[in-house]
Amino acid sequence: MYPYYETEWSILPPEHNRRYSPGLTINNIKQVINETIETNILRKPNPTRLRELIRQIRTARTAAEERAVVNTECAYIRSTFRETDCIWNDLNSSTMFIVGTALCTLAAIASPEMARDLAHEIERLISSSNAFLRKKAILCAFRMIRRVPELMDEFRPQCMQFLADKNHGILVSTITLVTEMCEQSVHVTHYFKAAIPQLVRTLKILGVSGYSPEHDVNGVPDPFLQVKILRLLRILGHGDPDQSEIMNDVLAQVATNTETNKNAGNAILYETVLTIMNVESENSLRVLAVNILGRFLLNSDKNIRYVGLITLVKTVQRDMTAIQRHRITILECLTDADSSIQKCAMELSFTLVNSQNIEMIVRELLKYLETADAEMKSICSSRLVRAAELYSPSIRWHLDVLLRVLTISGNNIRDDVIASTIQLISNSPREEQMFISDKMLQSIGNMNQLENRQPLVQVAVWTLGEYGEAGHFDEIELIEHYRQLLWAPQLSITTKQYILVSLAKISVRMEHCTA
């Protein structure tokens, strides 16, 4: 009789705890042990441990205790992966779903060292005949090169081949990976320029018949694939007139034929516009792109209007003339109920200002200034002052604009506006100084709301002190008004300093007149 392995000390489970057999070699014993550990320890979660973890989290009295429990468990999981081959074994499993899960896990938690160690395994799986595993491996490679960019050379040759793959998942995954590699490396970008004709053909097919009908969205052919191709073309064609020439026809086709009454279509048009504006496209194509954004501004969906405005802000320097044609529509967005749209419209409006349109644009911006919040009043007022300095048609118009800015913005104004106004008045002809002195006197004639317009008071009293001529107004009445201002508790110390200096100058002039 052969001896039995006793249950009490045997490391094998009962089904393997059998009498010794001559065929049971040391290699077989190792295999049985490994299978047992894999089956009972690695493959099956321990419900007691999970319940205990949940209990500890629920009984934590503070957020710090809860974080400590979670961090401890995360550290345990990380150490388990570092100390064992669970990932490597799964990548070599005969079950594709196990391999897929391992690829997802590796993509999510792989350290740079783990990524380098397993890069060859990912490369092997990318060449798998199983489309499911290929897609998972490509996406895993995408995550890995984000952590370890030098690994991209491992996957580059296979990606060029897969850009013509008929499987939808493989194609989308490959374009995602190639885009990431091109964004990280100019050398890789040059390598994949050879794929532009293939990408253009695929995009043309999508516009005509679609690539995979089950991925159409509301009648729009495969918008996700179209968007990804357009993004990659944008990178590959940037700064390259020859390669951009290859794209012109298909970009015009997409821009012309894509429906605008569906969000999926608008997403494609948005990417098309960005691609046109970032490659070396023809002038007529850029005009078409700007017109698309102009249609976005008329859309009832505020998100689409916002996207149109923010894109115009980013691309305005590429074709200022084409954007000027939509100036009226842009100015209308200043009255939109959405504050984000208002801010974008304001930003874009200042970009469009020139000597021909400054009066119209400033008129609309002053209306916007009346309803803007405190922060935007500060920003808008400063930019209005700068725009008026650059393109003002006359000194009187310039002075009138600055006075309106001071009146509307109130205390929500930067010091540079005060300094610019004072400098402009001091450099103006005498006739204009008299004109603005009268305007300033009128502006502070009413004590109501002056505590909310102290920059205006400061500029007004400075102007009256410098250029208010004796006999031009009633000095006694003005001095009485100054007395009320000085005793007003709402006015700041700085404002009262301006008043005292102005009062001193006026009193000197009155003494000279009396003498």
RAUR-V173670 format. One record per backbone hydrogen bond with DSSP energy under -0.5 kcal/mol. CO is the residue of the C=O (numbers start at 1). NH is the residue of the N-H. If there is no record, write none. Layout:
<<CO & NH> <CO & NH>>
This chain:
<<3 & 20> <4 & 6> <6 & 10> <13 & 16> <13 & 17> <14 & 17> <16 & 18> <21 & 24> <23 & 25> <25 & 29> <26 & 30> <27 & 31> <28 & 32> <29 & 33> <30 & 34> <31 & 35> <32 & 36> <33 & 37> <34 & 38> <35 & 39> <36 & 40> <37 & 41> <37 & 42> <38 & 43> <43 & 45> <45 & 47> <46 & 50> <47 & 51> <48 & 52> <49 & 53> <50 & 54> <51 & 55> <52 & 56> <53 & 57> <54 & 58> <55 & 59> <56 & 60> <57 & 60> <62 & 66> <63 & 67> <64 & 68> <65 & 69> <66 & 70> <67 & 71> <68 & 72> <69 & 73> <70 & 74> <71 & 75> <72 & 76> <73 & 77> <74 & 78> <75 & 79> <76 & 80> <77 & 81> <78 & 82> <79 & 83> <80 & 84> <85 & 89> <86 & 90> <87 & 91> <88 & 92> <89 & 92> <90 & 93> <94 & 96> <95 & 98> <95 & 99> <96 & 100> <97 & 101> <98 & 102> <99 & 103> <100 & 104> <101 & 105> <102 & 106> <103 & 107> <104 & 108> <105 & 109> <106 & 110> <111 & 115> <112 & 116> <113 & 117> <114 & 118> <115 & 119> <116 & 119> <118 & 122> <119 & 123> <120 & 124> <121 & 125> <122 & 126> <123 & 127> <124 & 127> <125 & 128> <129 & 131> <130 & 134> <131 & 135> <132 & 136> <133 & 137> <134 & 138> <135 & 139> <136 & 140> <137 & 141> <138 & 142> <139 & 143> <140 & 144> <141 & 145> <142 & 146> <143 & 147> <144 & 147> <144 & 148> <148 & 151> <149 & 152> <150 & 153> <151 & 154> <151 & 155> <152 & 155> <152 & 156> <155 & 159> <156 & 160> <157 & 161> <158 & 162> <159 & 163> <161 & 164> <162 & 165> <167 & 171> <168 & 172> <169 & 173> <170 & 174> <171 & 175> <172 & 176> <173 & 177> <174 & 178> <175 & 179> <176 & 180> <177 & 181> <178 & 182> <179 & 183> <180 & 184> <181 & 185> <185 & 189> <186 & 190> <187 & 191> <188 & 192> <189 & 193> <190 & 193> <191 & 194> <192 & 195> <193 & 196> <195 & 199> <196 & 200> <197 & 201> <198 & 202> <199 & 203> <200 & 204> <201 & 205> <202 & 206> <203 & 207> <204 & 208> <205 & 209> <205 & 210> <212 & 215> <213 & 216> <217 & 220> <219 & 221> <220 & 217> <220 & 223> <222 & 226> <223 & 227> <224 & 228> <225 & 229> <226 & 230> <227 & 231> <228 & 232> <229 & 233> <230 & 234> <231 & 235> <232 & 236> <233 & 237> <234 & 238> <235 & 238> <237 & 240> <237 & 280> <240 & 244> <241 & 245> <242 & 246> <243 & 247> <244 & 247> <244 & 248> <247 & 251> <248 & 252> <249 & 253> <250 & 254> <251 & 255> <252 & 256> <253 & 257> <254 & 258> <262 & 266> <263 & 267> <264 & 268> <265 & 269> <266 & 270> <267 & 271> <268 & 272> <269 & 273> <270 & 274> <271 & 275> <272 & 276> <273 & 277> <274 & 278> <275 & 279> <276 & 281> <279 & 281> <282 & 286> <283 & 287> <284 & 288> <285 & 289> <286 & 290> <287 & 291> <288 & 292> <289 & 293> <290 & 294> <291 & 295> <292 & 296> <293 & 297> <294 & 298> <295 & 298> <296 & 299> <300 & 302> <301 & 305> <302 & 306> <303 & 307> <304 & 308> <305 & 309> <306 & 310> <307 & 311> <308 & 312> <309 & 313> <310 & 314> <311 & 315> <312 & 316> <315 & 318> <315 & 319> <316 & 319> <319 & 323> <320 & 324> <321 & 325> <322 & 325> <323 & 326> <324 & 327> <326 & 330> <327 & 331> <328 & 332> <329 & 333> <330 & 333> <331 & 334> <332 & 335> <333 & 336> <338 & 342> <339 & 343> <340 & 344> <341 & 345> <342 & 346> <343 & 347> <344 & 348> <345 & 349> <346 & 350> <347 & 351> <348 & 352> <349 & 353> <350 & 353> <354 & 358> <357 & 361> <358 & 362> <359 & 363> <360 & 364> <361 & 365> <362 & 366> <363 & 367> <364 & 368> <365 & 369> <366 & 370> <367 & 371> <368 & 371> <368 & 372> <373 & 377> <374 & 378> <375 & 379> <376 & 380> <377 & 381> <378 & 382> <379 & 383> <380 & 384> <381 & 385> <382 & 386> <383 & 387> <384 & 388> <385 & 389> <386 & 390> <387 & 391> <388 & 392> <394 & 398> <395 & 399> <396 & 400> <397 & 401> <398 & 402> <399 & 403> <400 & 404> <401 & 405> <402 & 406> <403 & 407> <404 & 408> <405 & 409> <406 & 410> <409 & 412> <411 & 413> <414 & 417> <414 & 418> <415 & 419> <416 & 420> <417 & 421> <418 & 422> <419 & 423> <420 & 424> <421 & 425> <422 & 426> <423 & 427> <425 & 428> <429 & 433> <430 & 434> <431 & 435> <432 & 436> <433 & 437> <434 & 438> <435 & 439> <436 & 440> <437 & 441> <438 & 442> <439 & 443> <440 & 444> <442 & 445> <445 & 447> <447 & 450> <449 & 452> <450 & 453> <452 & 411> <453 & 457> <454 & 458> <455 & 459> <456 & 460> <457 & 461> <458 & 462> <459 & 463> <460 & 464> <461 & 465> <462 & 466> <463 & 467> <464 & 468> <467 & 469> <469 & 472> <469 & 473> <473 & 471> <473 & 475> <474 & 478> <475 & 479> <476 & 480> <477 & 481> <478 & 482> <479 & 483> <480 & 484> <481 & 485> <482 & 486> <483 & 487> <484 & 488> <485 & 488> <488 & 491> <492 & 496> <493 & 497> <494 & 498> <495 & 499> <496 & 500> <497 & 501> <498 & 502> <499 & 503> <500 & 504> <501 & 505> <502 & 506> <503 & 507> <504 & 508> <505 & 509> <506 & 510> <507 & 511> <508 & 512> <509 & 513> <510 & 514> <511 & 515>>
